[in-house]
Amino acid sequence: MTTSAGPRSTDPLVTVWKRHLRLATDGSASHAKGLALQRNGAVGQLHAAPGRFSAAVTVKRAALKAALSFPALTEEQGHALTARLVDVPAAVADLLAGRLSAAIADLLAERVPVAADGPAGGGDEAAGSHVGGVSVVPGADEIRFSCTCPPGRAGRVCDHSAAVGHAVAERLAGGASLLLTARGMRTRDLAALLRARVTDTVPGALPADANGTVRADQAYSLWTHRPPQRPGTEKRNGAEAWAETGAGGGPDSVDPLTDTLDDPPAPCPPARELAWMTEDAADRARALLAGTGAAGRPHDELADVVRVLATPDGVHRIPDAVRATGRDEAALRTSMIGYRHGGPAGAHAALAPAPVPDAVLERARDAVRASRALSLGGIDVVDGALTDTTAGVQLRPGPDGRWFPFTSFGGEWRPAAGCSADPVEAYRAARRARTARPTTR
């Protein structure tokens, strides 16, 4: 599944989350103190699970575990959110194609009514239910704070749990999938609900931009999910008639077969990996249709091999990958970690920094230096990367224009989470990862 790229200057999803977080803290000073902790890189890797966000927060070398909890969405609430998306053809097309666009995130941030006869109706304050309806963002009265510090153990908001809330806001600027997961509804679950609603309905007008241009992938997505018609009938899409081929043939008869297939015999990949590779191939095709197929996405042989190794069951294929690529096992394992943190570009950065002009490295070094509160140790430009030997961290430019953080461990540089187009943010991510793994051997 893919998400929209990059944060926007005005993001309704982030705005609503920040407003609810502030209300949930009820004027506590921890709201501002938590923001300072988050900006200083105290919050570690953020974890999302149904009904919960959690992360390690490091304060004065003490690692605390803080969390925000709230109810997951009920089935009726999921249907209510889906009903809102059905009215927007562009949202339908994108979600059916497995893409959680910024427009969909904006719609999910809006509060929509829930059926009165469902568990969320009837005036009860059920999960996510308010007088105004339901939103993918939990209400302020639903958010609960916890932490391993004394106030957090008592169920009160503390600086550390508030910092986790601010870290969530930062992550939501890149897409809504994280919040959907925490609300107990993955992107594919939302797409399945939407697919069930549109299977027997006539699609609306094709989504078009201000210039009247219709994206090919959106048009195809709507076309493949239109209901079968009797031979000779037509459906109007607002511009011209759909050419009807009749039931039982063409795209009308296509089903998501990979969802129900049994695993093929060895040595074929299991059905789950086949489905994953099919989705990946479709994603590449959509990128090509949009004219962005080669932008920062190095899909060469190495990236394809590492992509398979990075799957949950891919480790046992490492010996085959060693023979196929000629690279040693340690390099492939490092690339696999890099891929999990940053996709194909992360796999390449794990092997070597991408070549960039010296001026780019110098500007990044100056920006990182200016961001540090204490200038302990220098930041050197060595072999195309920025290295802070004192802190034990390194930044490498990737082939997609992002900076990838690494930490020193056992005499090697290990990839870390938190790649970013901003070298300062990537440096902070590297410091957080280094704090979480402070020793070397």
N, C-alpha and C positions, 0 to 999 in steps of 0.2 A: 504494500500500500504506500502511496506517496502523499505528500502534503504540500501545501503551498510553500513557496520559497521566500525566506526572509521576512523580518518584521516590518510592519507598516507604521507610518507616523500616527495613524488613528486606528486602533484595533478595538472594536467593541467587546470582544471576548476578554481581553486583558483589562479593559476599563471596568467591566462588570465585576471581574474577580477582585481587582484592587479595591473597589468600593465595598464589596461584601467582606473582604478581609479586614478593612478598617472598621466596619461596623461590628464585626465579630470580636475585635479586640476591645471594644467598648471604651474607647478613649484612653486605653492603657499606654504608658510610656514605652512599653515593649514594642509597640508598632514601629516607632522611630528607631529604637535601638536595634530591632531586628533588621531593619533596612540597612543600617550601618554595617551590621555583621555580614549581611549578604553581599554588599558592595565590596567589602574587604576580603571576600573569598573564604569566609568561614564555613560556608555550607558545602558539604561534599556532594557525592553523586545522589541525585534525586531518584527515588523509587516510587512508582505508581502501582497500586494494587486496588481491586474493587473496594471502594469506601475508604481509601487511605492514601496519603502522601507521606513519605518519611525520608529522612536523610540524617547523616552524621553532621554535627555542628561542632567545630573545634574552637574552643575558647581558652586561651592561656594554656595550651598544650593538653587540655582536658577534652576528650572526645565524648560528646553527649549525643544521645539518640532522641531526636524530636520528631513529632508527627502531627498531622492534621487529619482528622477523621470526619466523615459525613456519610449519610445514607446513599446507597447505590440506587440507581433509577429502577423503578418497577416496570413491568412489561407495558402497562397502560401508559406510563409516562414516555417510554420509548416510542410507542405508537403515536403519541401526541406530537413529539418532536418530528417524527417521520412525516406526519400529515402536513406540517409546516413546509417541509422541503418539497413535497409533491407539487406545490403550486409554482415552483421556480424551475423551468426547464433546464437551465444551466446547472443548477444544483443536482437535479436528477441525473443528467448526463455525466457529470463529474463523479458522483458517488457510485453510479453503476459501473463506471470505468475504474473504480478503486482509488479515486483521487479525492482527498479531503481538502478542497480549495479554501481560499480565504473567504469567499462568498458564503460557503457552507458554514464556516466557523462563525461568521457574523449572524447568520440565521439561528444557529444553535444558542447563541448568546441571548437572543430575544426570549421573553417569557411567553409561552403559549398556553391556552386553556387545556385542561384535562377533562375527559368524559366524566360527567357527574356520577355515573353508576360504577366507576372503577374504584379500586382501592385507594387511589389518590384523590378521589372526590369525596363528597359528602361532608365537607367542612373540616375533616380531620387533618392534622398537620403530619401527613405521611411523608415518606422520603421525597424531598425536593418539592413538595406540594405547598403552595401558598395561595392566597386569595387571587393573585394575579396569574396563576397557572404554574408551569414548570419550565425550567431552563436547564441547560447542561451545567451551568454554574450553580453550585449549591447555595442556598440562602444563607445569610449571615447567622441566622439563628440555628442553622444546622451544623455549622463548623465547630468542631471540638478540638481543643489543643491538649497535647500531652508531651512529656519530656522526662528524661531520667534525672533532671535537676529537681530539687525539692518543690518549687512551685508547680512544675509540670506534673510531678507525681500526684499532686493534689488536684489535678484537673484544671489548673488555671493557666491562662496564657502567660508565656515567659518570652524573654528575648529570643531564645533559640527556636521555639516553635513558630514565632512570628517571622523569624528569618527564613524558615522553610516556606512559609506562605509567600514571601517576596521572591524566593527562588522559583516557585511555581509560576508567578507572574512573568518572570523573565523567560521561562521555557515556553509559556503559552504564546509568546510573541512569534514563535516559529510554527504554530499550528495547534489544532484542537485535539489531536489524537491522544495526547497525554491525559487531558481532562476526561475524554471519553473513557479511557481505560480505568481511571480512578472512579468513574461513575458506574462501572460495571458493564460498559457497552463499548466493545471495540469497533473500529471503523468497519470491519467486515460484518459485524452484527447489525449496525445501522444500515449498511448497504443491503443486507438480506431482508430487513423489514421493508425497506423502500422497494426492493425488487418484487416482493409479494404484493405491494399495493399497486404497482404500475403494470403488472403482467397482463391484467385484463382491462386496462384502460387505454384510451386513445392519447398518445403523447400530444402535448401542446405545441405551440409554435417553436420552431427551432431557435435555440439561444443564439443571439447575434450581438456583436459589440456595437458601439456608437456609429461605426462606419457601415454597419450592415453585414459584416463578415461573419460567416459561420465556421467554427472550428470543425475540422473533419472528424476528430476523435469524438467530439460531443455528438455530432450528427449520427455517427455510426453506433454509438452507445445507445441512443434513443431508438434507432432503427432496429437493432437486434432484440430489443425488449418490447416491441410493439406486439399486440395480440394478433393471432392469425385471423384472416378474413376469408369470406367466401370468394371463390374465383369470380373475377369481374368487378369486385367492389373496390372502392378507393377510400383513402383517408386524407383529408386536407391538413397540411401543416402550416398554413398561413402564407406560403409562398407558391407551392405547386403540389400536385397530388403525389402521394406515395404510390409507387408501382407495386401492385399486389400480385404475389405469386401463388397465393392460396395456402391452405393449411397443409402441413406435412412435408414441406420442402423449404429449402433456403434457410436463411438465418432464423426464421420463425421456429424451427424445430431444434435449434441449438440449446442444449442444457449444460449446466456446469458439471460435466462428467467427472472432473477430477475430484469433486467432493465425495463421490460415492465409489470410486474405483478401488478394487483390492490391489495390494502391492503386486507388481509384475514379478516374474521369476528372476533370480540373480543371473547375471550381474547388473541388471537394470536398476536404476534408482527407485526408491519407494515412491508410492503415489503422492505422498506429501511433498517430496522434493520435486516431482514432476509438476505438481500444481504451482509450486514456488517458481520454478524455471519458466513456466508458461506465463505467470504474472509478470516476471521480469522481462520476458521477451515482448509482452504487450506494452509494458512501460517504455521500453526502448522505442517501439514503433510509434507510440504517442509522442515521444520526445522528437523523433524525426519529423512527424507531421507538423509539430509546432515549431520546427526549425531550430531546436535546441539540442539535438541528439549528440553533438560532440562537445558541448560546452562543459568543460570540467569533468567529463565522465569517461575516464580511460578504460574502455571495455576491451582490453586486449586479452591475450591468452592467460597471462598471469592473473589478472583480475578475475577472470571467469573461474580459474582453478581455485583461487582463494575464496571466492563466493560460495563454492560448494563446501570447502573445508569449514567455513564459518557457520554452517547449519548445525543444529543440535547433534546430528548423527554423522557429521563430516569428519571427525577426528580419525576414524578408522581408515579413511582414504588417504591419509598422509603418505604412507609408503608408495602408493600409486602416483601421488602428486610429485614425490621426489624423483621418481623415474621419468615422469612425463616432462617435468620442467628443468631437470638438471640442477635444481637448487637444493641446498641441504635442509634437513628437517628443521633446524633452529630458525633459519630465515623464513621458512614457510609458516612456522608457528607465530613468529613475530608479525608477519604480514596478516595472518588470520586475526590477531588481536587488533591490529590497525584497522582492518576491514570492519570489525564489529564496532569500533569507535567512530569510524568516519567513512565507511563505504569503500568503493574501489580506490578513491584518491587516498584514503587512509592506508590501504594496503601498499600503495606505491611509496608513500611518505615513510612507512616503516622500514623500507629498504634503503632509501636515499632521499635527500631533499630534492625537490623539483628545482631546476635551474631558473633563477630569477636575476634581474639586474642588481648590481651592488647597491644602487641607490635605494631599491626597495628594502633590502636588508638593513641599510643604515637608518631609513625612516622608521622601520619597525623597532630597531634597537633604541632609537631616541624616544619613541613613544612609550616603550616599556620602562625605560629609565625614569622618565618623568612621572610614571604612575606609581612608582615605589615610594612608600613612606620613608623607608630607611635605605640608603644607598650602600648596603653592605655587599662588597664584592662587585666585580664588573661583569658586563655582558659582552661576550666576545663573538665576533663573526668568524666562524671557522668552518671550512668545507661547506659553505652554503647554508649554514644553520646558525641560529642564535643560541649561545650556550652560557648559562649562569652556573659556573662550576661551584660557587659557594653554596647556592641553593640546591644544586643537584638536579637542575631542570634544563630542558632544551626545547626550542621551537623550530620546527621545520616547515618551510613553505611546501604546500602540496600542489599537484597539477591542476587543481580546481580553484586556485586563488585563496584558499583558506590556510590558516596556520595550525599545525598539528602539535600538541604538547607531548613531551616525553619526560620520563623521570629516570634517574640513574639507579640501577639496581644490579648488584653483583658484577660491576664492571661493564654493564651493557646499558643501552638506552631502550627502555620499555615504553610502548605507546600508552597514552592515557586518554581518558574521555575529556571532551570539552573543546574540540576543534572549532575555530571561529575565523571569520573574515577579519576580525579585529585582533591584532597580535597581543594587545593588552588583556583581552578576555581570555585568549588562549594561554597566556602566561599565568594568569590567576588560576586557571584550571590546572595547569601543571603544578603550581604551588599547592593547591588543594590535594592533588593526588600524591604529591611528595609527603605532605603532612600525614596523610592516611597510611603511608608506607615509609616510616621515617628511618628505618635501619637499612644498611647495606651489608653484603657479605661476600 
